[in-house]
Amino acid sequence: MMINFFDQFMSPTLLGAPLIMLAVIFPLMLMPNPSLHWINNRLTIVQNWFMLNFTKQLFMPINIKGQNWALILTSLMMFLMSMNLLGLLPYTFTPTTQLSMNMAMAIPLWFSTVLTGLRNQPTMSLGHLLPEGTPIMLIPLLIIIETISLFIRPIALGVRLTANLTAGHLLIQLIATAAFALMLLMPTISMLTTIILFLLTLLEVAVAMIQAYVFVLLLSLYLQENT
């Protein structure tokens, strides 16, 4: 039974060929593209309004040098949000529950922010490893601790996204299984469980959007430190 619960996190295959690439590309195909008309449709207008306000809020504390990341981080936000939300539909697959994929996004983006800081302001970037006014005896220990915390950042990014989505999906499947099992034995309890399942699904929709926002927000904070 427990193995069946975790089958939903396995990459789908067709005739032995993995379909995870198709699952990753499919959300991008659903996004409306801007047209050459003076007036776009309502969906495109809402999408443009959301992306404009999100970009304003995200890059308000970042200086002009960091504004070049606006397109990358906004596109990443829409990409993660689309995959997280589409993964809540029945008979679908959520690529962001795969730790390997999340780490493949987190490590290069985090490393790019570090390289940006080392190129533009190396003294300031290296200064983060040693707080000002540190006693001489604690300097080696603090440098080691700050270096470890620096390299833990991409791991925390990938694990946070994976763990939150995996836990939500498992909880939904467990409660759904209990609701179906109790349908004939205890209909009243089954109805209450179904109501809890509905509320949990709404919560998971919010978690899917929040986790995409948190992933991009932390990257913007790392960028802010290095620009």
C-alpha positions in Angstrom: 0.0 0.0 0.0 2.8 2.4 0.9 4.5 1.7 -2.4 1.4 2.7 -4.3 1.2 6.0 -2.5 4.7 6.9 -3.7 4.0 5.7 -7.3 2.5 9.2 -8.1 6.0 10.7 -7.7 7.6 8.4 -10.3 8.3 9.8 -13.7 5.6 8.7 -16.2 6.7 6.5 -19.0 5.2 5.5 -22.4 6.6 2.3 -24.0 9.6 2.6 -21.6 10.4 6.2 -22.6 10.2 8.8 -19.8 7.7 11.6 -20.3 9.0 14.0 -17.7 10.3 16.3 -20.5 6.7 16.5 -21.9 5.4 17.2 -18.4 7.9 20.1 -18.1 7.1 21.7 -21.5 3.3 21.3 -21.3 2.7 24.2 -18.9 4.6 26.6 -21.2 2.2 25.6 -24.1 -0.8 26.7 -22.1 0.4 30.2 -21.4 -1.1 32.8 -23.7 1.3 34.7 -26.0 0.9 38.4 -26.6 -0.6 39.2 -30.0 0.0 42.1 -32.4 -3.5 43.4 -31.8 -4.1 46.7 -29.9 -6.4 44.9 -27.5 -5.6 41.5 -26.2 -8.0 39.0 -24.7 -8.9 38.9 -21.0 -6.5 36.1 -20.2 -3.5 37.8 -21.7 -4.4 41.1 -19.9 -4.7 39.3 -16.5 -1.4 37.5 -17.1 0.4 40.8 -18.0 -1.1 42.6 -15.0 0.0 39.8 -12.7 3.5 39.6 -14.1 4.0 43.4 -14.0 2.9 43.7 -10.4 4.9 40.7 -9.3 8.1 42.1 -11.1 7.6 45.5 -9.4 7.2 44.0 -5.9 10.1 41.6 -6.4 12.7 44.0 -7.8 11.8 47.2 -5.8 14.7 46.7 -3.3 17.2 45.6 -6.0 19.4 48.1 -7.6 19.7 48.8 -11.4 22.4 46.1 -12.0 20.0 43.4 -10.7 17.1 44.5 -12.9 18.6 42.4 -15.7 17.3 39.3 -13.8 13.7 40.5 -14.1 12.8 38.4 -17.2 14.5 35.2 -15.8 12.9 35.3 -12.3 9.5 36.3 -13.6 9.5 33.5 -16.1 10.7 31.1 -13.5 7.8 32.2 -11.2 5.2 31.5 -13.9 6.9 28.2 -14.8 6.9 26.9 -11.3 3.4 28.1 -10.5 2.0 26.5 -13.6 3.7 23.1 -13.0 2.6 23.1 -9.3 -1.0 23.9 -10.1 -1.3 21.5 -13.0 0.1 18.7 -10.9 -3.0 18.9 -8.6 -5.2 17.7 -11.4 -6.2 14.0 -11.5 -4.0 11.7 -13.5 -1.2 14.2 -13.8 2.4 14.4 -12.8 4.2 17.2 -10.9 7.8 17.5 -12.1 8.6 19.8 -9.1 8.2 16.9 -6.7 11.5 15.5 -8.2 14.4 16.7 -6.1 16.8 16.2 -9.0 14.9 18.7 -11.1 14.6 21.3 -8.3 18.3 21.1 -7.6 19.0 21.4 -11.3 17.2 24.8 -11.2 18.4 25.9 -7.7 22.2 25.3 -8.1 22.8 27.1 -11.4 20.7 30.2 -10.4 22.3 30.4 -6.9 25.8 30.0 -8.4 25.0 32.7 -11.0 24.2 35.2 -8.1 27.4 34.3 -6.4 29.4 34.8 -9.6 27.6 38.1 -10.2 28.7 39.3 -6.7 32.3 38.2 -7.2 32.5 40.0 -10.5 30.8 43.2 -9.6 31.8 43.7 -6.0 34.2 41.0 -4.8 35.1 42.8 -1.5 31.5 43.1 -0.5 30.7 39.6 -1.4 33.6 38.1 0.5 32.8 40.4 3.4 29.6 38.5 4.0 31.7 35.6 5.2 33.1 37.6 8.1 30.8 40.0 10.1 32.3 43.3 11.1 33.8 43.5 14.6 34.3 39.7 15.0 36.9 38.8 17.7 40.2 37.5 16.3 39.8 34.1 18.0 36.4 33.5 16.3 37.4 34.5 12.8 38.3 31.0 11.5 35.2 29.4 13.0 32.8 32.1 11.6 34.4 31.9 8.2 33.7 28.1 8.2 30.2 28.5 9.4 29.3 31.3 6.9 30.9 29.3 4.1 28.8 26.2 5.0 25.6 28.3 5.2 26.4 29.8 1.8 26.7 26.3 0.2 23.6 25.1 2.0 21.4 27.7 0.3 20.8 25.9 -3.0 20.1 22.6 -1.1 17.5 24.4 1.0 15.9 25.9 -2.1 15.5 22.5 -3.8 14.5 20.5 -0.6 12.0 23.1 0.5 10.1 23.0 -2.8 10.2 19.2 -3.0 9.2 18.5 0.6 6.2 20.9 0.7 4.7 19.6 -2.6 5.4 15.9 -1.8 3.9 16.2 1.7 0.7 17.9 0.3 0.2 15.3 -2.4 0.7 12.4 0.0 -1.7 13.9 2.5 -4.4 14.4 -0.2 -4.0 10.8 -1.4 -4.2 9.4 2.2 -7.3 11.3 3.0 -8.9 10.4 -0.4 -8.1 6.7 0.2 -9.8 7.0 3.7 -12.9 8.7 2.2 -13.4 5.9 -0.4 -12.7 3.1 2.2 -15.3 4.6 4.6 -18.0 5.3 2.0 -19.8 2.0 2.6 -18.9 1.4 6.2 -19.5 4.8 7.7 -21.1 7.2 5.2 -21.2 10.1 7.7 -17.5 9.9 8.5 -16.8 9.6 4.8 -18.7 12.8 4.1 -16.8 14.6 6.8 -13.5 13.3 5.3 -14.5 14.5 1.9 -15.1 18.0 3.2 -11.7 17.9 4.8 -10.3 16.7 1.5 -11.9 19.6 -0.3 -10.5 22.1 2.2 -7.0 20.5 2.0 -7.1 20.8 -1.8 -7.8 24.5 -1.5 -4.9 24.7 0.9 -2.6 22.8 -1.5 -3.5 25.2 -4.3 -2.3 28.1 -2.1 0.8 26.1 -1.2 1.6 25.5 -4.8 1.5 29.3 -5.6 3.3 30.3 -2.3 6.1 27.8 -2.8 6.8 29.1 -6.3 6.8 32.6 -5.0 9.1 31.7 -2.1 11.6 30.0 -4.4 11.9 33.1 -6.6 11.8 35.4 -3.6 14.8 33.7 -2.0 16.7 33.9 -5.3 16.0 37.6 -5.4 17.3 38.0 -1.9 20.5 36.2 -2.8 20.8 38.5 -5.9 20.2 41.6 -3.7 23.2 40.6 -1.5 25.5 40.4 -4.6 24.5 43.5 -6.6 
